[in-house]
Amino acid sequence: MNECDFSVRRMTLSDVDAVYEIENAVFPTPWTRNDFVKEMTANRCARYLVAEKDGGILAYAGAWIVLDEAHITNIAVKEPYRGKGIGKTITRELIRYAANLGVAYMTLEVRKSNIIAQSLYRELGFIKLGTRKKYYENNGEDALIMVLDHMPPADAGFTEPETLFEASDEH
């Protein structure tokens, strides 16, 4: 599958069921459906993207953006679509999206055993910063902390409804 076969867009509340299905299939301790609903409705820091083809969700990626930092929360690709470049594309788009919002660097944790994800992150410019010992509750596995400290330039024409205008105190 090449990049022309699918599109990447901002996740909406109507995508929650499909995203939750992928989350449940991919992660040993998945987030709940309600966690994703809260991300879409209550967490003003949350930004999520989905990869879509013919109305079906193939993958999703999310981050929490606070000031100039973004922390990637989760990235997952539906089983039949792994190894086709979708994970790389959606992660790259999340990085670009964050850069457009003024993010200077991104962080994430990845399982020490997840060599495939680590390779992808390194390919996209992330470097290992440290280790969180026994980070994962389900098996006590360590997490590698990775950081991307050279974001791409922001797109000059980028706008997002939530950040288009901020009122000034000056009158």
C-alpha positions as CSV (number, residue, x, y, z in Angstrom):
1,M,0.0,0.0,0.0
2,N,1.4,3.4,-0.9
3,E,0.6,6.7,0.6
4,C,-1.9,7.5,-2.2
5,D,-4.1,4.6,-1.0
6,F,-5.2,6.4,2.2
7,S,-5.6,9.8,3.8
8,V,-4.7,11.2,7.2
9,R,-7.1,13.6,8.9
10,R,-8.0,14.9,12.4
11,M,-9.8,12.3,14.5
12,T,-13.4,13.0,15.5
13,L,-15.8,11.6,18.1
14,S,-17.4,9.4,15.4
15,D,-14.0,7.6,15.0
16,V,-13.8,6.5,18.6
17,D,-15.3,3.0,18.1
18,A,-12.9,2.1,15.3
19,V,-9.9,3.6,17.2
20,Y,-10.9,1.7,20.3
21,E,-11.2,-1.6,18.3
22,I,-7.6,-1.1,17.0
23,E,-6.3,-0.1,20.5
24,N,-7.9,-3.2,22.0
25,A,-6.3,-5.5,19.4
26,V,-2.8,-3.9,19.6
27,F,-2.0,-3.1,23.2
28,P,-1.8,-5.5,26.2
29,T,-3.3,-2.9,28.5
30,P,-5.5,-0.8,26.2
31,W,-7.2,2.5,26.9
32,T,-10.9,2.2,27.4
33,R,-13.5,3.5,24.9
34,N,-14.3,6.2,27.5
35,D,-10.6,7.3,27.6
36,F,-10.9,8.1,23.9
37,V,-14.2,9.9,24.3
38,K,-12.6,12.1,27.0
39,E,-9.6,12.8,24.7
40,M,-12.0,14.0,22.0
41,T,-14.4,16.0,24.3
42,A,-12.5,17.1,27.5
43,N,-8.8,17.1,27.0
44,R,-7.9,20.4,25.3
45,C,-4.3,19.3,25.0
46,A,-5.1,16.2,23.0
47,R,-4.7,16.0,19.2
48,Y,-5.3,12.8,17.3
49,L,-5.1,11.8,13.7
50,V,-6.5,8.8,11.9
51,A,-5.4,7.1,8.6
52,E,-8.5,6.3,6.6
53,K,-9.3,4.4,3.4
54,D,-12.8,4.1,2.0
55,G,-14.4,5.2,5.3
56,G,-12.5,2.7,7.4
57,I,-9.9,3.6,10.0
58,L,-6.5,1.9,9.4
59,A,-4.5,3.6,12.1
60,Y,-4.4,6.4,14.6
61,A,-1.8,8.5,16.4
62,G,-2.2,11.0,19.2
63,A,-0.3,13.5,21.3
64,W,-0.8,15.8,24.2
65,I,0.4,19.3,23.4
66,V,1.4,21.6,26.2
67,L,3.0,24.9,25.2
68,D,6.0,24.0,23.0
69,E,6.1,20.3,24.0
70,A,4.2,17.3,22.6
71,H,4.1,13.9,24.2
72,I,3.0,11.1,21.9
73,T,0.4,9.1,23.7
74,N,-0.2,6.2,21.3
75,I,0.2,5.1,17.8
76,A,-1.4,1.9,16.4
77,V,-2.0,0.3,13.0
78,K,-4.7,-2.2,12.4
79,E,-3.1,-5.7,12.0
80,P,-3.7,-6.3,8.2
81,Y,-2.2,-2.9,7.4
82,R,1.1,-3.2,9.3
83,G,4.4,-3.0,7.4
84,K,2.9,-0.9,4.6
85,G,4.1,2.5,5.6
86,I,1.0,3.7,7.3
87,G,2.5,3.9,10.8
88,K,5.4,5.9,9.4
89,T,3.1,8.2,7.5
90,I,0.7,8.9,10.3
91,T,3.6,9.5,12.7
92,R,5.2,11.9,10.3
93,E,1.9,13.7,9.9
94,L,1.5,14.0,13.7
95,I,5.0,15.5,13.9
96,R,4.2,18.0,11.2
97,Y,0.8,18.8,12.8
98,A,2.6,19.4,16.1
99,A,5.2,21.6,14.4
100,N,2.3,23.7,13.0
101,L,1.0,24.2,16.5
102,G,4.3,25.6,17.6
103,V,5.8,22.5,19.2
104,A,9.6,22.6,19.6
105,Y,10.2,19.0,20.6
106,M,8.3,15.7,21.0
107,T,8.7,12.9,23.5
108,L,7.4,9.3,23.8
109,E,7.9,6.1,25.6
110,V,8.3,2.8,23.8
111,R,8.7,-0.7,25.1
112,K,12.3,-1.9,25.2
113,S,11.3,-5.0,23.3
114,N,9.5,-3.1,20.5
115,I,12.4,-3.0,18.1
116,I,10.2,-2.2,15.1
117,A,8.7,0.9,16.7
118,Q,12.1,2.1,17.9
119,S,13.5,1.7,14.4
120,L,10.6,3.8,13.0
121,Y,11.1,6.5,15.5
122,R,14.8,6.6,14.8
123,E,14.1,6.8,11.1
124,L,11.9,9.9,11.8
125,G,14.7,11.5,13.9
126,F,14.0,10.5,17.4
127,I,16.9,9.7,19.7
128,K,17.0,7.7,22.9
129,L,17.1,10.0,25.9
130,G,16.8,7.5,28.8
131,T,14.9,4.6,30.3
132,R,11.9,4.4,32.6
133,K,12.5,1.2,34.7
134,K,9.5,-1.2,35.0
135,Y,7.2,1.4,33.2
136,Y,4.7,-1.0,31.8
137,E,2.3,-2.3,34.5
138,N,1.2,-5.5,32.7
139,N,4.7,-7.1,32.7
140,G,7.1,-4.6,34.4
141,E,9.0,-4.0,31.1
142,D,11.2,-1.0,30.8
143,A,10.3,1.9,28.5
144,L,12.8,3.8,26.4
145,I,12.3,7.6,26.5
146,M,12.8,9.0,23.0
147,V,12.8,12.6,21.9
148,L,12.6,14.5,18.6
149,D,14.3,17.8,19.1
150,H,14.4,19.1,15.5
151,M,10.9,19.7,14.3
152,P,10.1,20.5,10.7
153,P,9.3,24.1,9.8
154,A,5.6,25.1,10.3
155,D,3.4,25.4,7.2
156,A,2.9,29.1,6.6
157,G,-0.8,28.6,5.7
158,F,-1.7,26.3,8.6
159,T,-4.8,27.1,10.6
160,E,-6.7,25.2,13.2
161,P,-10.2,26.3,14.4
162,E,-9.2,26.2,18.1
163,T,-6.1,28.3,17.6
164,L,-7.1,30.8,14.9
165,F,-7.6,33.7,17.1
166,E,-6.9,34.7,20.7
167,A,-8.4,37.9,22.1
168,S,-6.0,40.5,23.4
169,D,-6.4,42.2,26.8
170,E,-5.6,45.5,25.0
171,H,-8.6,47.5,23.8
